């Protein structure tokens, strides 16, 4: 992996993160509101689950 691969991966993150607010701004507001109602412990669990899923996908892909 070189620096351009890292930049491409970061660019893809920004692209995918920007899709929902662009395509459905009202929906993303609802999601943010619902997320603000969830406890910190549940949000942390969702975060670590997402991280582990990403690591798993990278392991399979590489």
N, C-alpha and C positions, 0 to 999 in steps of 0.2 A: 504494500500500500504506500502510495506517495502523497504528497501534499495536495495535489489536484484531486485525488480521490476523496480526501477529507473535505475539501471545499465543496465538491459535488454533493457529498452526503449532507453537509450543513445547508446547502442551497435547497436540496429536496425537502428537508425538514421545514424550512421557511415556506416553501411552496405549499406543502400539505397543510401546514398550520394556518395558512392564509385562505385556503379554499372555503372553509365553512363560514367565516365572517363575511367573505365576499358573496357567496352564493345564498346564504340564509342568515342575515344579520339578526333578525328577530329570534330565530331559533337558538343562535349562540347566546343571546341575552338570557333566554330561558335556562340554558345549560349552565351559564355562569351563576344565575340566581340559585338554581338547584345545588350547585357545588358549594355555594356559600352557606347552605343549610346543613351540609354534611359535617360530621365531627372530624377533627384533625386526625384521629386514629384511622378512620375509614379512608380519608384522603391519602394518608401515608400508605395504607395497604394497597390502594389502587395504584399509587405511584410505584411501589416496589414490584407489584405484579406486572406493570407495564415495562419496567426496566428488565425484569427477568424474561419476559416474553421477547423483548428486543434482543437480548443476549442469545436466547435460544434460536431465534431466526438467523442471527449472524453466524452462530455455530453451524447451523444447517447449510447456510449459503456458502460458507468458506470451507 
